[in-house]
Amino acid sequence: MINEVSPSGLSRSLRMGDTAPDFEARTTGGIVRLSSYRGRWIVFFSHPADFTPVCTTEFVGLAKAQDRFEAMDCALLGLSVDSLYAHAAWAKAIRDQFDVEISFPIVEDPSMAIARAYGMLDEAAQDSSAVRAAYFINPEGVIQAITHYPMSVGRSVDEMVRMVAALQAAASGDRLAPEGWRPGEPMLLPPSSDAEGDDWFCRTAP
């Protein structure tokens, strides 16, 4: 079993702007190293265990939306503390019951080393119940957004897609994505002390 995590050099939980800790691990798609995704966006998301109801619906939703992520040159990578064999069995059960193929890799993390490196778990945690996080990582390997959800509430796949689109649109720093922004809609300009008019603090970009 391969489950290597490069030290992050951080003595605190990961934050936006941090470099995502690199790791190499077995997945349903073979051996994966996170740094091999450099040059692409990636959504790295975790769940507490296979065969859980809420996570099953999320995986079905993400698999159905995978082409939307791919259109933005964004890869999906899942993680669970369960074994590779459990992942394969769960993916088969999803295919059999929902007629949906899980084609993105699912990382195994039985030692919870990756979960701890990412701050999904407290160092003293004895189980994976807190592993419900998603990390939106840019092509340089830098974390741009982090979301956490409880076990009882499913994540919104539409919002995950929107998040990637908004992060990409605002990546240059000269445009901002307003509330509920969708591709094709107007963006905002950063506030400027040189701007004139009453709308200087909230201006629509030309």
Order of alpha helices (4+ residues) and beta strands (2+ residues): beta-beta-beta-beta-alpha-alpha-beta-alpha-beta-alpha-beta-beta-alpha-beta-beta
